[in-house]
Amino acid sequence: MILDYEPGDKVTNPDKKEWGIGQVQSIIDYKVTVNFENVGKKVINAKNIELIKLGK
């Protein structure tokens, strides 16, 4: 599994659209820390949840 995002990228969680747009803060192994506009920082396990990268 290759993660297709890096710190600074904008992403959304398709299962939690109400979280809004998030910005990737860090990636350690498959743990992706994202700061979402509506709910703040969340740590996402990329093995379980596929974030959608937004175009720049």
N, C-alpha and C positions, 0 to 999 in steps of 0.2 A: 504494500500500500504506500503510495507516494502522496504526500499532502501538497495541494496545489495553491497554497497561500503562504504568505510570509508576514512578519510584523509590518503594520501600516496598511495592509489590505482591508478593504471594506467587504463585509460578509453579512449574510442573513442566515437564520436558522429556519428552514422551511417548516419545521414542526411547531415553531413558536414565533410566528410572524408578528405577534403583538409586541415582541421584544424590540422590534425596529431594526435599524441598521447598526451593525457593530464594527468596531475596528480591532483587528488582531493586535494584541499587545506582545504576546510571546508564544513560542511553541517549544515544549520540552517533551521529547518522545511523541506520544499521541495526545498529550494534554495541551489544548489550545486555550489560552486566556484571551477573552474577547470582552471589550468594553461596549455594551449595548446602550443605545440612546435612551431606552425606556426602563431598563432594569439594572443598569450598571454592569459591573464585572461578573463574568461567569467563566468557569473553567469547563470546557467541553472536551469529552473524550472522543477524539476523531475516529476511533474504531467503532463507536456506536452511533454517532450523529455526523451526517455529512453536511457541512456548511456550504452555502452557495456563495461563490466569489462574485462580487459585483464588478462591472466594467469600470475602468478608470476614466 
